[in-house]
Amino acid sequence: MDDTLSLLHHCELCPRKCGIDRLKGEKGFCGAGDDAVISHYGPHFGEEPPISGTRGSGNIFFSPCNLRCIFCQNHQISHRTLGSKVPVEGLVDIFFELERAHVHNINLVSPTPYLPQIASAISAARSKGISIPFIYNTNAYESADALRRLRGLVDIYLPDFKYWNDKAGDRLSSAPHYRATAQAAILEMKSQVGDLDSGERPATRGLLVRHLVLPGMVAATEQIVRWVRAHLGKDTFVSLMAQYHPVHRAHELPLLRRSIRQEEYERAMQACTKAGLDNVFVQELESASLFLPDFEREEPFNRNCSEKQRVKSGE
């Protein structure tokens, strides 16, 4: 058995450390099994400009996720298992299918539960001559030790840094100790790939940190921005997302029943400026509804989302 796949015998890929044997059919918190489950794949134009480029990013959406965010726009596939089981060999075939579609990269969305299968598939695809970059598009709630298995395999890391307050992480995403976990994971990612190679469009290597600004929580955004500057450096690329939209169970908390306000987002942008971050992507607030997918459709995303894409601050 592939040494990386052996991690499934006693699953501790994320801080939950369920310890179950997924190769024997046992299921932990996330519900993932031995084979990866893919809900959708194809060219996607809603990522940051260095990721989508002109021909799109080859997104592969895995199901389920190891978080349970009550406001998740992908809740159809993140909170339950929805899609087709795909063994490692099938995943390799999808990689090459996307490369033949002339996308700029392979974008692995919500990959954490399937890190071992993904590592094996990337290794196999590389041995067969695949030439486009691999992106690990993650919530950052995962083990830094597990991420070390991806060294030399992943070209671009695209992690979220969701919360500064651990109570918020626990309440909104069922993610105890989120902050320290994400910090350790993101530092490991940075050590592997460095800063995003901003001189190239589309990018081929590096780290881009995403942060979704939440209503009433801009103080947390300010803390996260300061941490990024202090520990990752001023050249770190940050995507400051304005696309929060109250969906799924967001109505359960009064604070989350509305979108963010213009003054909140401006305060978040000012925090990036004060921190001295040189590479920040921003969004228009009215673009929020364009990013809402429906995974019950054959094509879940609105192609027009590319029209409201992030732009580099200062340009």
Buried (B, 14 or more C-beta within 10 A) or exposed (E): EBEBBEBBBEBBBBBBEBEBBBBEEBEBBBBBBBBBBBBBBBBBBBBBBBBBBEBBBBBBBBBBBBBBBBBBBBBBBBBEBBBEEBBBEBBBBBBBEBBEEEBBBBBBBBBBBBBBBBBBBBBBBBEEEBEBBBBBBBBBBBBBEBBEBBEEBBBBBBBBBBBBBBEBBBBBBBBEEBBEBBBBBBBBBBEBBBBBBBEEEBBBBBBBBBBBBBBBBBEBBBBBBBBBBEEBBEEBBBBBBBBBBBBBBBEEBEEBEEBBEEEBBEBBBEBBEEBEBBBBBBBBBEBBEBBBBEBEEEEBBBEEBBEBBBBBBEE
